[in-house]
């Protein structure tokens, strides 16, 4: 036997006997080595990047535990330094061959650490040191030779499992949390179920959270410490006194105090409630302290509201009540003072940048007119929203039913729906329907006249309309006014739930109509709908949003998609953002009185010369992807997807024309040549390419888009463009000077709205025979499959002819403060169902 220092070498056969853990360990190491040798450098870097992403995704997953209340950026080291740290560490770990380690006493009484091949210990557990006998070992890198060492010379044994755990703890003690995290990721990926990993992970989370707290990164610390408490609720750090519970409460206290300091009152309340619900009061007493503070603030607001009510300052009292509800709705006496204040002054304040110049809910081109028209006017049939395959319609008068042959409509008036002083009888309706078919009458409707045959008064409250031919949706043609006088549709005849009130400095005031023919009542004593609506006009949307946040307005009637998404993303906001039921289609409508605008080559040239997709994505949507916002190829809506019933008119085979500047120039020259030839045949002076006058409503998105179009077209050097901004409230060219008008159109029922837009009597006043014949053919469809096929044919023809210049579809949004319950989940216009609005919040549902 040969002696080698304090080791004894003996000749023997190699007999590496390992237990299950060491065999699994060696198998995994070999796989790692083979994998490293087989993949190239780029793949290795890709793996490292993947691990880096997993690391920060893990932190994001912790943050996601906060149930959507907050959105945190995870702050890390710089990109270069972070990748350098991870790359060096992971490379070292992957290159390391597993080894065990013993510390022995040498002949000169010094100690020496020796790295060994994995030792054969039962269960891979460190044995107790012995005083006699020998231990067989193999030096790392020399597995064929077996050595012996006296147990009495062994000072310490560390297995590879313990070595790795000790390294992680060393990083944690040195506050090198990036390296510790990478090490833990490596262990989780390559050494599943390694003993000690869970304990060191808990130590990492505690130490990293404590370090973040010292750095003022309270939210990140709280997310990590919540995860620690969830997985290890009884964790004690290094034998105490700090525990997972004490450190979690410390982080919660720091976060909540920050919210209170920043006046984020609602966020503080919701966050406190969430912490208590998740962890319990005993774990986070700081959350309970915060709720007590908020209760005291809310009590002060309650007392302010009482004083204001006693002084007769009703509007100020209502505002104080809403603030009290937002701060702490469960405050003692809060419900009672809220009901009293709102009952005495049931006002809702609406902010808008779209002033209304008329009340006409039938205007498909005027958002503001539709809004206020819903307040002040009622119709025979009213659009409720999209259904499964068609629009849904109801009548305030009673029941409307179409005959099985689709050639009759029966209207049964329900006298209980009307007030005693405003009863409507069958002959009133009959007279109105007859006049709609008389060409000389002011209420003449050519669409209705084309299908109307006769009307029969079957009873005092029963009317039967007979049609010339079957029609799939005649109800849509009855979206016409019927006021109490029945004689005309005069602007003075107000039969809606509200009427314009006396002028006030703040804005336009609407008050409950005392002669409302269709009153709505409720047996609920706490049901308080608004009896007054105050519309306040703002110049810019940013000012409107500030007023909404401050509580100066309760509702905002229209938001841009980007602003809506930004408000939705605000943590702890009391503002509810809601999409309307239907989008709007934005388009440029040609003036067919202008010679060049009659030419389809010239219209197509303009479409090819503008960058619609870039304008929408970069300028309107600000590079955000918002569902329902997209460029379109025709005047119809593609809906929210291919299965959306609203998209039945959209022909997806028609692809939006791309930006093609060279083609735009060529088509312009061809149009010029064609008009010159026509003028020569008529022996007239040929018209010159006109200065393109583009008119647009005074709205931000229209202004941005038209400014971009002017720049894009003038770059082609064949167009000169002049922009004309209309007066407030105007959506159509009042002078006729514009070649193109930017419009936002509500194409909600294509079978009816098509003719209202693209027909000789429509908004565009199109004179193209091909387009008009396709519209007439569509209107004569008697079954829904025919309607779909023919309206998509209209889409194809308008696309080919560029009858109108389609731009894009935008989804529409409104917003309101908490505490107000609106009458419809997704209304078609703001005041849709306003008689069902509830101004008193449901205190049981308030968080």
Helices and strands as residue ranges (DSSP letters): E 2-4, E 7-10, H 20-38, H 41-63, G 64-66, H 79-95, E 100-105, E 111-116, G 122-124, E 134-137, E 146-150, G 151-153, E 154-158, H 160-173, H 177-190, H 197-215, H 218-231, G 237-239, H 244-261, H 265-279, H 285-310, H 314-328, H 334-344, E 347-352, H 367-376, E 382-386, E 391-394, E 398-402, E 408-413, G 415-417, H 426-435, H 446-451, E 452-459, E 462-467, G 474-478, E 498-500, E 508-512, E 532-537, H 541-550, E 555-559, H 561-568, E 575-579, E 584-590, H 595-598, H 600-609, H 612-614, I 615-620, E 630-631, G 645-649, H 661-681, E 692-696, H 700-714, E 721-725, E 740-745, H 750-757, H 769-779, H 784-801, E 805-810, E 813-817, G 834-836
